[in-house]
Amino acid sequence: MERHLPAVVKRSSLRKLALRLTVLGLVLCALPVQASNGPDDASRDYVLWYRNYDSPAIRALVELSLKKTPEYGDFRIIRSEELSQGRVLRELTDGRSRLVDIANVATSEERENFLTAIPIPIDGGLLGFRVCVVLPESLPKFAGIENLDDLRNSHIRIGQGSHWPDTPVLEANGIQVVTHSRYEILFGMLRNERFECFARGVSEVLYDLEMEQDPNLVIEPNLLIAYPMPSYLFVGPHDQETAHRLQLGIERAIQDGSFGQFLRRYYARAVRELNLDRRRVIALENPFLSEESRYVGRSTLENLRLRLDILSR
């Protein structure tokens, strides 16, 4: 059985993973996968953070990685209670309550230190590419913004979660941020003009607006805020078996081409409908990444046009 794969790879091998993600995942290669020894009789429930469970793309990736590892046994994916991101991270760290087993969140050096990361960007690195959800009457405030200095001087406030790693990134780049601990509350704050831009990842914004069903919320059409922000699956620091299984499953999916098919199925529409290839890119620095994730994030930014071209085909 292939249960020996380390959950937290060594520094040198993480760079190889980033390159394999670009070359293997996005180009949809189809290499043979070593056959498993057959499923065990054991079965396990995996509690997935409710925000991820409710996201068809993330739930599909978790299910794909678990299906690729039948030697670990049968499984069920369970929706967690409605916990804030900060609470989820605390529960994963503690590991005793089993309120959540798996969560997909953006990475940071701090998170990689106290949790176990599966260090493969789940959306091909798209989370660090952000567009603004705005009220229609706010659109004129974005006219004429060409670069970071223009964004700073516009006094546009960006809404973000208080526990999201994006918040200190934006603040470190001189952008005013308004926060709340609950994702759902932020939409109400936008409607009440507490801030002008709710910055959402291009891999999640269309789904967000479909769930909100509010015609008074629109996507600003011209800007793309970009910074290195890989989004990983995380498990608790002591749940090595789950980490092994998820990483092995995603690696197999990369090798047999099904990870690339996943990217196209769930993210190609966003690349096309958001016209990412025609937006003005405002690049920010992210000083809060580990050395390894900084490499992954930098590779994502450098290959932005390649990724957009592949996903828009």
Secondary structure, 3 states (H helix, E strand, C coil): CCCCCCCCCCHHHHHHHHHHHHHHHHHCCCCCCCCCCCCCCCEEEEEECHHHHCCHHHHHHHHHHHHCCHHHCEEEEEECCCCCHHHHHHHHHHCCCCCCCEEEEECCHHHHHHCEEECCCCCCCHHHEEEEEECHHHHHHHCCCCCHHHHHHCCCCEEEECCCCHHHHHHHCCCCEEEECCHHHHHHHHHCCCCCEEEEECCCHHHHHHHHCCCCCEECCCEEEECCCCEEEEECCCCHHHHHHHHHHHHHHHHHCHHHHHHHHHHHHHHHHCCHHHCEEEECCCCCCCHHHHHHHHHHHHCHHHHHHHHCC
